[in-house]
């Protein structure tokens, strides 16, 4: 039998081999009798499909004899990713190989692209294994999508790994050393077909790894080997790992070799993967069946770098095919192309240099992968900026090659071009330099644009053009390069533009002083330096009848922004000034200032305005590179800012700030006055050597109580120190150095500060002002002339002495009432606002008290201690003692808590809460801890006090005991959160157990048990209002999807057995569950055993949420009578909360079994605030409703005092 089986296998294998050899080596014509050969492309494709089907059948038979599966085929792959249309990766390649082995892939190569052929193959596979792939997931037809069930079958067939022979351990790889480039074979492409007109078909992959230094590859030599002819290749090219072609493609020489000489760099410590690819000839009719390969035989490096690794490196052997029709494109000049060679000036922005248009043929959809333009003009890359490649209006940054001549863009996965549709590619940019040079963005070779066929998976070479002659003619050429020879741009002569300069503003100027500003202009030059032989400026003089003319402007120079005089001096004549020496303006934008001397004929408030019309006032303007005459821009007059003649003048005034105020004795550096020195109407900068100021003591102060008085410019001390010995109308302050300068056109404010003696008498005062009888002697800085002084006399503001500052203490607005867990540390108990006046005050001690002694004791605090904080910094502590209600803080360090003068500061009081247990320190929940500021304890002897920073006096605060909202201590507490209804749940319609409300509860700190919840459902409202509800039910779940009932209470999670409920007005008697409760409270008691509603029995159980866990609740009811024909109606549902803490508590046994703040469940239920009744289970392991350990829902986190946000249910009509 084994012999027979072997014979069968051999026969089938032989048949497959014969068919395959005949098909791929000889083409279809070799295999098919002449009489039956195809007459049309469709016939040929049909015959190919028939042959492939025959091969598939033979392969399947062979696989069956061999036992099938991946292990026999030699193919192994684990499919971990879902695969679908338009994906393009190695996973798709593996899928195609698996489909081929199953006889479901009718294509000659594994392209890695998931197109229609691959989709059909998946459909075939799914039908083949329908019972294992489709039926288990409820499908009867294939989907073409590789999902989990399809992957599972693929992995069952091919997901195992082939057994391997143990290998001898290899020597670890030696790191690449500096100056060395390691060459190695990369992951080679699978053997496949190379079809006519395909571009960049990958044959061989190499990796190049550099050591510690960059290595420049000078050339790579490739040899065509194997059974094939050189004529099959139109060129050989290198492709980088991102799909970009490196340099130009090269043809094979007589030695069957091509040397690719485009330099590229392998950066230090990196590896570059390079693919050697072939651009296939337009026709392979004479090469069908040939099997060439491209071998890397040599690599040359630049400099002293050395090559390591082994050569040659061989890659895939592809079979040449001339019959497969892949996609195609047609070429045309793009609509955005300029259409002619033009001249453009430097400064042109966003100019489109070249545009080409490609239209996809009918064979397959295409992806535009990349394009590159060759800038063949004489312009350098630096002459251009913001170069963008634009594809159908979308801009991509152009990547410039190392030689600056190629501008390319790579589009990643590609830009889709459906069959019959077009894509336009253009290149645009700014011209920033290069006068006299040219810009010419050609597409040098057809292979400089790459299209990828989505169906067959080959890159497509655009066709040759029809133009056989011409240069820069915007045409596609037939045989010569550039393939698309674009129209050329000649960069025109440079440009020169003049504008008024905002850097030289309108200002005051002085007469008879050299170097005064007359006007300012910006000159911007582009493209080339430009010389101007003569420049004329018009000088507009408004003399107000004083007789001044342009001739009174002398020694005029044109000064560059760096201070260099480029023209002049020259004098005004008539109405102009003319510079006759040649000025060369460099490339760039610079500011030039006209400066000169205003003669004595000018008078105060005369004005001068300089202007020029560049196109006519600037003559013999020549480009220094091109030598061509240039017309400056603009042709309209450019006018500088106006200059106004002003004498040196200054006004002295006393500012109205600071206002009259109190100063504490002992204060240093107190601000008494501000003085304004106003030179806005001066034509010259003003210099003061000294300033006389007026000093008074209006309310009996002692003059010598002020010392170390100084003037400040901002924070800079500018005068000597003065210790007044008596009041005076002109107490002189001498300025430091060469004096104080007030720039013309500005106002300088000087501050006067003095130290106040600690012995200054309270209620006495001091004033600093200015007396017009003073005789200051300011001068003009440039002119040296005495300045005209205007004086605004003022006695200044009175500053009254106070012995010390003061401060008050009030409760801050936060924190509010809250529930805290016993044992919590760092709980904020209070915030106190300290506000000070007259001086900075250091708070040294603070006193506290417990308020509401019946509801809290010092034992509520761990260690009976609180801590005091300034923000995140602890500054002190205070202890109450085990039996005391009062606490005094430790002494707070000086400066640790400083109240700013006329400001405020907040003190935070924190404490650690004692734990609750049967052994204490606390044995029950409910204590209401309120720590407040004690306003009664004052002074150094154990009371509140602070120390004035300036006065050094002890200060007691004012205020009354603060009112603190306090914290409620609980062993544990619930935290509520509303869960929104789904859209379907919000529909109000007839049905049983319809959901009205959902929420969740988390137990914080321990177990929490509930005795009662309260809900409300409004009466139905709307145009029709017939719907009613009854049989109210509350369910508990252990999951957020409300799918797992909490069976610890009941099997369905129902918390009110029998769906019993009762309104507030009915005491403790249940309603029958058929009774509707609308617009009133619906009380839901936790009851696991009730069977008959309305029998008067009350609930006796509780429902527990375990510590740290969450339970989800659904409130539901039966609904009847909802209108379904006309109109709509709606109802609102909500969970109710409590607005205040219970006042009816502790019916018996207070102090023995419970807290005076807690009560048993029944008692809490009789309080006016009784919508939620719960217990923290303070010390008992089992609970009973008679435990005095229950409270209500006041301030329970997440449950408002009125109700949780309502839900609205609306009928469908």
Buried (B, 14 or more C-beta within 10 A) or exposed (E): EEEEEEEBBEBBBEBBEEBBEBBBBEBBBEBBEEEEEBEEEEEBBEBBEEBBEBBBBBBBBBBEBBEBBBBBBEBBBEBEEEBBBEBBEEBBBBBBBBBBBBBBBBBBBBBBBBBEBBBBBBBBBBEBBBEBBBEEEEBEEBBBBBBEBBBBBBBEBBBBEEEEEEEEEEEEEEEBEEBBBBBBBBEBBBBBBBBBBBBBBBBBBBBBBBBEBBBBBBBBBBBBBBEBBBEBBBBBBBBBEEBBBBBBBBEBEEEBBBBBBBBBBBEEEEBBBBBBBBBBBEEBEEBBBBBBBBBBBBBEBEEEBEBBBEBBBBBBBBBBBBBBBBBBBEBBBBEBBBEEBBEBBBBBEEBBBBBBBBBBBEBBBBBBBBBBBBBBBBBEBEBBEEBBBBBEEEEBEBBBBEEBBBBBBBBEEBBBBEBEEBBBBBBBBBBBBBBBBBBBBBBBBBBBBBBBBBBBBBBBBBBBBEBEEEEBBBBBBEEBBBBBBBBBBBBBBBBBBBBBBEEBEBBBBBBEBEEBBBBBBBBBBBBBBBBBBBBBBBBBBBBBEBEBBBBBBBBBBBBBBEEEEBBBBBBBEEEBBBBEEBBEBEBEEBBBBBBBBBBEBBBBBBBBBBBBBBBEBBEEBBBBBBEBEBEBBEEEEBBBBBBBBBBBBBBBBBBEEBEEBBBBBBBEEBBBBBBBBBBBBBBBBBBBBBBBBBBBBBBEBBBEBBBEBBBBBEEEEBBBEBEBEEBBBBBBBBBEEEBBBBBBBEBBBBBBBBBBBBEBBEEBBBBBBBBEEBEBEBBBBBBEBEBBBEBEBBBBBBBBBBBBBBBBBBBBEEBEBBBBBBBBEEBBBBBBBBBBBBBBBBBBBBBBBBBBEEBBBBBBBBBBBBBBBBEEEEBBBBBBEEEEBBBBBBEBEEEBBBBEBBEBBBBBBBBBBBBBBEEEBBBBBBBBBBBBBBBEBBEEEEBBBBBBBBBEBEBBBEBEBBEBBBBBBBBBBBBBBBBEBEEEBBBBBBBEBBBBBBBBBBBBBBBBBBBBBBBBBBBBEBEBBBBBBBBBBBBBBBEEEBEEBBEEBBEEBBBBBBBBBBBBEBEBEBBBBEBBBBEBBBBBBBBBEBEEBBEEBBBBBBBBBEBEEBBBBBBBBBBEBBBEEEEBBBBBBBBBBBBEBBEBBBBEEBEEBBBBBBBBBBBBBEBEBBBBBBBBBBBEEEBEBBBBBBBBBBBBEBBBBEBBEBBEBBBEB
